[in-house]
C-alpha cells in the first residue's frame, strides 16, 4: 500500500467503494486522514464497516466538514450530468479528486532523491497491453517495477515507493478527469478514437480528458510518447512540441521522416533518431501479432530507450512477452483450428485491430452495441469467413453484415460450437476469433467474464490449451 499524506486528522468523503475507492480509503487512513465512506451498494458499505471505516450517508452529510471528495471514476464528473456528490462538493467549495491524484500527491511528498519514476499510459485501445508490455520489458532488464492502475491492481494498493523503482500505470479518461497534479516521467498516449463520449460530452471532452495526462510534464528527463496515426494524437504531439516538451512520436502507418520516434513497416520496427535504424522484426515475437501490437511494441521500446535500457536487452525482452488474457489470447487448438480470445475488444476500433491480424477468421461478435455498431468495419467483412452473432447486437449486426456469411447464435456456447464446426469443415488452418466489437453488459458483468465463458466453451469442445500442446505457440 502507498500511504497518502497531507490530510492528517481531516475528514475526507469517499464515494464509490469498488477497487479504487476502498483502496483509496485504506491509503488515506494509513496516511492519517479520517475517511468517511459511502456507496449505493449495501454489501459494499458492509465490507467497509467490517474493515473499521466510518460509513456515513453522504446524501445527508454536510460537505463543508470535509477537506475533499474522493470520487469513484465510475461516477460521472460532468456528463451526462454531474453525480450528486459532485454537486454537493462544488457547493461546499471542496476539491474533487481520484485515486491517481492521491498517488501523485503521495509521491510528491517524498524527497526528490527518493521518488520513483512513473510511466503512465492512456489511450482508447491498446493501453492495457502496452502497460503490461512495458512492465515486462523493464522487469526483464532487472528494474524494480510495479504495474497497476486501471489494469489489475489499484494504484494505491501497489507496494510503497522505494528509490529506483518504476511505477507503470494505466490511466483511464475517467481517472484523468479527477487529476490536477499528476506528473509522470514518461506520459504515453496510444491512440484516440470515439469512446465514452456520453461521459465526456462528446469527442472534444474526451480528447481534453486524455490531454490531462500531459498537463504537468516535468522538466529535463521527462517526456511524452504519442501515437500520431489519428489527427487528435498528431495535434497533441505538435502542441506539446511547441511547448518545448520532449516528444517521441509513434506510427504504424508511415515512416517518421523528420521526427524523433518509432514506426513500423510491415512487422519491422524502426527508430528514427534521426535516420531510420531497424530494431526488430516482430514476426519473431511470441505474442504480438498484428499492426496494433506493432504499435504497442513501439511504445514499450521507446519507453525502455528513454529509461536508459540498452536497445538489445529491450528487444530481447519484447520477444518473450507472454501476452495478456482476453487480448488476442490463444486459448486453445482443436485439430487445425486455433481459438483466439479478444473479449477486450468492446468497440469497433478494437475489433478492427483483431480482424486485421488475420487473413480470414470465423468471427464471434456481438453484445451491447456502442454508437456506430460495426459500420466502420465494412472494409474488413471480406476477411470474415462467417460471423456468429451473440447478445443484443446480434440482429443489428446481422443486418449490417448483409451478404457476408453469418448466423445468429445467440449465446457464447452455441457460437463457439457452430464456429468450431464451420472452421473444421474447411480442412484448412483456421482461426475462430472472439472479438465482439460491443460491450459485455447484456450477458456478462464485464469483458473478463465474457472471455472466460469463451475459454470454457472452447475447452469443453476438447481443445488443447497452448501451455500443454506440443509445440503450439501463443498468439
C-alpha positions as a printed Julia matrix, in Angstrom:
475×3 Matrix{Float64}:
   0.0     0.0     0.0
   1.03    3.6    -0.64
   0.04    5.82    2.33
  -1.31    9.21    1.29
  -0.13   12.12    3.48
  -1.44   15.67    3.52
  -4.85   15.08    5.1
  -3.79   14.17    8.63
  -6.69   14.42   11.07
  -9.1    15.72    8.39
 -12.33   14.14    7.2
 -12.33   13.03    3.57
 -15.51   11.92    1.82
 -15.03    8.8    -0.3
 -17.84    7.83   -2.65
 -17.81    4.55   -4.57
 -16.3     1.53   -2.87
 -15.11   -0.52   -5.8
 -11.46   -1.39   -6.29
 -10.17    2.17   -6.45
 -12.46    3.65   -3.78
 -11.81    1.17   -1.0
  -8.1     1.15   -1.79
  -8.04    4.96   -1.64
  -9.75    4.86    1.77
  -7.13    2.45    3.09
  -4.29    4.6     1.77
  -5.81    7.77    3.23
  -6.26    6.13    6.61
  -2.66    4.88    6.53
  -1.57    8.5     5.93
  -3.5     9.79    8.93
  -6.72   11.01    7.3
 -10.24   10.26    8.56
 -12.05    8.82    5.5
 -15.84    8.78    5.57
 -17.23    6.23    3.13
 -20.46    5.73    1.23
 -21.71    3.56   -1.61
 -25.13    2.86   -3.04
 -24.46   -0.87   -2.53
 -25.34   -2.24    0.91
 -22.78   -5.05    0.57
 -20.01   -2.54   -0.22
 -20.94   -0.49    2.86
 -20.91   -3.64    4.99
 -17.41   -4.5     3.74
 -16.21   -1.0     4.64
 -17.7    -1.3     8.12
 -16.06   -4.69    8.57
 -12.7    -3.0     7.93
 -13.42   -0.45   10.62
 -14.14    2.52    8.35
 -16.61    5.23    9.2
 -19.64    4.83    6.95
 -21.98    7.81    6.69
 -24.87    8.57    4.38
 -23.33   11.25    2.18
 -26.73   12.2     0.76
 -27.47   13.99    4.05
 -23.92   14.87    5.11
 -22.67   18.45    5.42
 -19.86   18.59    2.86
 -18.36   21.72    4.41
 -16.98   19.38    7.06
 -14.85   17.54    4.51
 -11.44   18.53    3.16
 -12.06   16.79   -0.18
 -14.25   14.37   -2.08
 -12.54   11.27   -3.45
 -14.83   10.17   -6.26
 -15.0     6.77   -7.91
 -14.08    7.04  -11.6
 -17.34    5.23  -12.31
 -19.38    8.22  -11.06
 -19.86   10.98  -13.68
 -17.99   14.22  -13.04
 -19.62   16.29  -15.79
 -21.76   14.22  -18.21
 -24.45   13.13  -18.8
 -24.87   15.17  -15.62
 -22.65   15.55  -12.53
 -23.1    12.94   -9.83
 -24.99   14.26   -6.79
 -21.8    14.11   -4.7
 -20.12   16.38   -7.24
 -22.85   18.97   -6.88
 -22.58   18.87   -3.08
 -18.78   19.13   -3.17
 -18.86   22.12   -5.51
 -21.45   23.85   -3.39
 -19.22   23.34   -0.35
 -16.13   24.55   -2.24
 -14.04   21.42   -1.68
 -11.81   19.74   -4.24
 -12.89   16.63   -6.13
 -10.1    14.15   -6.79
  -9.47   10.47   -7.55
  -7.02    7.72   -6.72
  -4.45    8.75   -9.36
  -4.3    12.24   -7.88
  -3.8    10.77   -4.39
  -0.98    8.65   -5.81
   0.62   11.73   -7.36
   0.49   13.62   -4.07
   1.95   10.69   -2.14
   4.99   10.64   -4.47
   5.32   14.44   -4.49
   5.6    14.39   -0.69
   8.81   12.33   -0.89
  12.26   13.94   -1.03
  13.38   14.29   -4.63
  16.13   11.67   -4.39
  13.66    9.11   -3.03
  10.94    9.44   -5.66
  10.46    6.52   -8.02
   9.88    7.05  -11.73
   6.36    6.88  -13.15
   5.36    5.73  -16.63
   1.68    6.45  -17.34
  -0.29    5.1   -20.29
  -3.65    6.19  -21.63
  -5.49    5.85  -24.93
  -8.63    4.37  -26.41
  -7.19    0.99  -27.37
  -4.0    -0.88  -26.57
  -3.28    0.76  -23.24
  -3.57   -2.43  -21.18
  -1.29   -4.44  -23.46
   1.14   -1.53  -23.67
   1.16   -1.2   -19.88
   1.8    -4.89  -19.34
   4.4    -4.99  -22.12
   6.35   -2.05  -20.69
   6.25   -3.64  -17.25
   7.55   -6.91  -18.69
  10.42   -5.25  -20.62
  11.54   -3.2   -17.61
  11.4    -6.22  -15.28
  13.45   -8.32  -17.69
  16.05   -5.55  -17.61
  16.38   -6.0   -13.85
  14.43   -2.96  -12.7
  12.06   -2.91   -9.72
   8.71   -2.46  -11.41
   5.15   -2.12  -10.1
   2.31   -2.39  -12.63
  -1.24   -1.28  -11.85
  -3.84    1.45  -12.07
  -6.71    0.8   -14.47
  -5.16   -2.62  -15.15
  -5.02   -5.22  -12.39
  -4.12   -3.73   -9.02
  -5.43   -0.32   -7.97
  -2.55    2.14   -7.96
  -2.64    2.85   -4.22
  -2.54   -0.88   -3.46
   0.88   -1.2    -5.12
   3.99   -1.53   -2.95
   5.22    1.58   -1.16
   7.76    3.72   -3.05
  11.46    2.89   -2.97
  14.29    4.77   -4.69
  14.99    3.44   -8.16
  11.63    1.74   -8.59
   9.36    2.39  -11.57
   5.57    2.5   -11.46
   3.92    1.6   -14.77
   0.35    2.87  -14.54
  -2.59    2.51  -16.9
  -4.86    5.54  -16.59
  -8.39    5.91  -17.96
 -10.05    9.11  -19.15
 -12.36    8.92  -16.12
  -9.35    8.86  -13.79
  -7.61   11.68  -15.64
 -10.67   13.89  -15.2
 -10.0    13.68  -11.45
  -6.32   14.71  -11.56
  -4.68   18.08  -11.04
  -1.03   17.45  -10.16
  -0.24   14.05  -11.72
   3.17   14.41  -13.37
   4.54   11.15  -14.82
   8.14   10.97  -16.0
   7.02    9.27  -19.21
   3.48   10.02  -20.43
   2.1     7.82  -23.22
  -0.95    8.27  -25.44
  -1.52    5.16  -27.56
  -4.32    6.4   -29.82
  -7.68    8.16  -29.78
 -10.95    7.07  -31.34
 -14.54    7.81  -30.26
 -15.34    6.1   -26.95
 -17.1     7.0   -23.7
 -18.48   10.09  -25.43
 -21.54   10.15  -23.19
 -19.28   10.6   -20.15
 -17.28   13.45  -21.69
 -19.95   15.37  -23.57
 -18.6    14.41  -26.97
 -15.27   13.94  -28.72
 -13.85   17.3   -27.66
 -14.35   16.5   -23.98
 -12.9    13.01  -24.42
  -9.75   14.35  -26.07
  -9.44   17.02  -23.36
  -9.54   14.31  -20.69
  -6.73   12.38  -22.42
  -4.65   15.57  -22.73
  -4.69   15.97  -18.96
  -2.01   13.28  -18.81
   0.43   15.86  -20.19
  -0.65   18.94  -18.23
   2.19   18.69  -15.68
   5.05   17.21  -17.67
   8.11   17.92  -15.51
  11.38   19.3   -16.77
  14.53   17.59  -18.05
  14.39   13.81  -18.17
  10.64   13.68  -18.71
   8.71   13.45  -21.92
   5.79   12.22  -23.96
   5.39    9.3   -26.33
   2.37    9.75  -28.58
   0.67    7.74  -31.29
   0.17   10.09  -34.23
  -1.82    7.93  -36.63
  -5.01    9.79  -35.71
  -5.36   13.55  -36.15
  -6.05   14.06  -32.43
  -2.77   12.4   -31.41
  -0.83   14.28  -34.08
  -2.28   17.58  -32.84
  -1.4    16.82  -29.21
   2.16   15.9   -30.19
   2.56   19.14  -32.13
   1.14   21.19  -29.26
   3.5    19.6   -26.72
   6.47   20.09  -29.03
   5.57   23.78  -29.35
   5.54   23.99  -25.55
   9.13   22.71  -25.51
   8.36   19.19  -24.29
  10.39   16.19  -25.39
   8.1    14.18  -27.69
   8.67   10.78  -29.27
   6.15   10.0   -31.98
   4.89    6.51  -32.85
   3.35    5.5   -36.16
   2.37    2.19  -37.7
   1.12    3.8   -40.9
   4.02    5.83  -42.24
   7.74    6.43  -41.71
   8.78    9.32  -39.47
  10.95   11.27  -41.83
  11.62   14.33  -39.7
  10.61   13.43  -36.14
  12.06   11.52  -33.23
  10.26    8.24  -32.57
   9.43    4.74  -33.76
   7.47    3.49  -36.74
   6.59    0.17  -38.31
   6.8    -1.02  -41.88
   5.12   -4.4   -42.02
   6.33   -6.32  -38.98
   9.61   -4.42  -38.64
  10.07   -1.61  -36.12
  12.39    1.28  -36.91
  13.74    4.04  -34.68
  14.23    7.45  -36.24
  17.0     9.07  -34.21
  17.13   10.89  -36.76
  17.58    8.48  -39.6
  15.97    5.02  -39.59
  17.53    2.2   -37.56
  15.85   -1.22  -37.78
  15.22   -2.55  -34.26
  13.26   -5.8   -34.51
  11.15   -7.99  -36.75
   8.03   -8.71  -34.7
   7.39  -11.92  -36.63
   9.83  -13.37  -34.07
   7.69  -12.24  -31.12
   5.8   -14.8   -29.06
   2.57  -12.87  -28.56
   2.47   -9.71  -30.66
   0.54  -10.36  -33.89
  -0.93   -7.56  -35.95
  -0.29   -3.9   -36.63
  -1.83   -2.8   -33.32
   0.73   -4.89  -31.45
   3.47   -3.28  -33.51
   2.22   -0.01  -32.02
   2.23   -1.48  -28.5
   5.76   -2.78  -29.04
   6.89    0.62  -30.29
   5.66    2.3   -27.11
   7.45   -0.28  -24.98
  10.75    0.07  -26.82
  10.56    3.86  -26.82
   9.96    3.83  -23.06
  12.84    1.46  -22.46
  15.17    3.63  -24.54
  14.03    6.74  -22.65
  14.75    5.0   -19.34
  18.27    4.03  -20.39
  17.79    0.32  -21.07
  20.12   -0.97  -23.81
  18.18   -1.48  -27.01
  19.34   -5.07  -27.46
  18.13   -6.02  -23.98
  14.77   -4.31  -24.53
  14.25   -6.09  -27.85
  15.11   -9.44  -26.3
  12.56   -8.91  -23.55
   9.93   -7.79  -26.03
  10.19  -11.03  -27.98
   9.43  -13.13  -24.9
   6.32  -11.23  -23.75
   3.65  -13.87  -22.96
   0.62  -11.67  -23.75
  -2.47  -10.71  -21.77
  -5.66  -12.59  -21.07
  -8.64  -11.54  -23.22
  -6.43   -9.58  -25.63
  -5.62  -11.6   -28.74
  -5.07  -14.55  -26.39
  -4.62  -18.01  -27.88
  -6.77  -20.16  -25.6
  -6.7   -23.49  -27.4
  -6.26  -25.55  -30.56
  -8.58  -28.25  -31.89
  -7.23  -30.02  -34.93
  -6.24  -27.28  -37.37
  -8.39  -24.62  -35.7
  -6.97  -22.02  -33.3
  -9.24  -20.15  -30.91
  -8.38  -16.51  -30.13
  -9.93  -14.65  -27.18
 -10.11  -10.91  -27.81
 -13.01  -10.21  -25.46
 -11.4    -6.86  -24.56
 -12.49   -5.56  -27.98
 -15.54   -3.69  -26.72
 -15.77   -1.32  -29.7
 -15.36   -1.47  -33.45
 -11.93    0.13  -33.46
 -10.54   -2.55  -31.13
 -12.18   -5.3   -33.18
 -10.59   -3.8   -36.3
  -7.17   -4.47  -34.83
  -8.01   -8.14  -34.32
  -9.75   -8.71  -37.65
  -6.84   -7.04  -39.43
  -4.41   -9.5   -37.86
  -5.79  -12.49  -39.77
  -6.33  -13.03  -43.48
  -9.58  -14.74  -42.61
 -11.43  -15.77  -39.49
 -14.63  -17.25  -38.15
 -15.75  -14.23  -36.16
 -17.8   -14.27  -32.96
 -19.22  -10.79  -32.37
 -22.0    -9.03  -30.52
 -23.1    -7.88  -27.1
 -24.38   -4.43  -26.23
 -23.51   -2.31  -29.26
 -21.85    1.08  -29.0
 -22.56    4.06  -31.22
 -21.99    3.14  -34.84
 -22.02   -0.59  -34.18
 -19.79   -2.32  -36.75
 -20.33    0.24  -39.53
 -16.65    1.17  -39.6
 -15.6    -2.47  -40.14
 -17.23   -2.9   -43.54
 -13.89   -2.91  -45.36
 -12.87   -5.96  -43.29
 -16.02   -8.0   -43.98
 -14.26   -9.84  -46.86
 -11.9   -11.31  -44.24
 -14.82  -12.85  -42.36
 -15.36  -16.46  -43.46
 -18.52  -16.46  -41.37
 -19.79  -14.43  -38.41
 -21.53  -15.9   -35.37
 -23.54  -13.27  -33.54
 -24.47  -13.11  -29.87
 -26.32  -10.82  -27.47
 -28.43   -7.73  -28.02
 -26.49   -6.65  -31.09
 -26.99   -9.91  -32.99
 -29.91   -8.57  -35.06
 -28.41   -5.16  -35.91
 -25.0    -6.72  -36.65
 -26.66   -9.3   -38.93
 -28.4    -6.53  -40.84
 -25.13   -4.63  -41.22
 -23.21   -7.69  -42.42
 -25.6    -8.07  -45.34
 -24.23  -10.66  -47.78
 -21.28  -11.58  -45.54
 -21.98  -15.14  -44.3
 -23.4   -15.01  -40.79
 -25.8   -16.63  -38.4
 -27.4   -15.55  -35.14
 -26.05  -17.91  -32.5
 -27.48  -16.06  -29.5
 -25.18  -17.28  -26.74
 -21.46  -17.93  -26.38
 -21.54  -21.72  -26.11
 -23.63  -22.02  -29.27
 -21.43  -19.55  -31.15
 -18.24  -21.39  -30.2
 -19.66  -24.77  -31.19
 -21.0   -23.52  -34.52
 -17.82  -21.6   -35.35
 -15.63  -24.59  -34.48
 -17.7   -26.9   -36.69
 -17.65  -24.47  -39.61
 -13.91  -23.88  -39.31
 -13.07  -27.58  -39.03
 -15.21  -28.37  -42.08
 -12.83  -26.44  -44.36
  -9.97  -28.85  -43.64
  -7.6   -25.86  -43.52
  -5.7   -23.99  -40.84
  -8.35  -21.64  -39.49
  -8.95  -19.13  -36.69
 -12.07  -18.77  -34.56
 -11.9   -15.2   -33.26
 -13.91  -13.75  -30.39
 -13.65  -10.01  -30.93
 -17.12   -8.74  -30.01
 -16.98   -5.06  -31.1
 -19.51   -4.45  -28.32
 -19.79   -4.14  -24.57
 -20.47   -7.25  -22.5
 -23.14   -5.96  -20.14
 -26.13   -7.57  -21.82
 -24.93  -11.08  -20.94
 -21.86  -10.69  -18.67
 -20.71   -8.41  -15.84
 -17.53   -7.47  -17.73
 -15.32   -8.41  -20.66
 -13.24  -10.71  -18.45
 -16.26  -12.87  -17.63
 -17.16  -12.95  -21.32
 -13.64  -14.04  -22.22
 -13.68  -16.77  -19.58
 -17.01  -18.02  -20.96
 -15.36  -18.26  -24.39
 -12.38  -20.11  -22.93
 -14.64  -22.56  -21.08
 -16.69  -23.23  -24.21
 -13.53  -23.84  -26.27
 -12.05  -26.24  -23.74
 -15.4   -28.04  -23.41
 -15.05  -28.97  -27.08
 -11.8   -30.78  -26.25
  -9.39  -28.08  -27.45
  -5.84  -28.22  -26.11
  -4.63  -25.15  -24.19
  -1.4   -23.69  -25.6
   0.63  -24.36  -22.45
   0.08  -28.1   -22.78
   0.1   -28.51  -26.54
   3.16  -29.94  -28.21
   4.96  -27.08  -29.87
   1.95  -24.79  -30.04
   2.88  -21.15  -29.85
   0.85  -18.48  -28.13
  -0.64  -15.83  -30.35
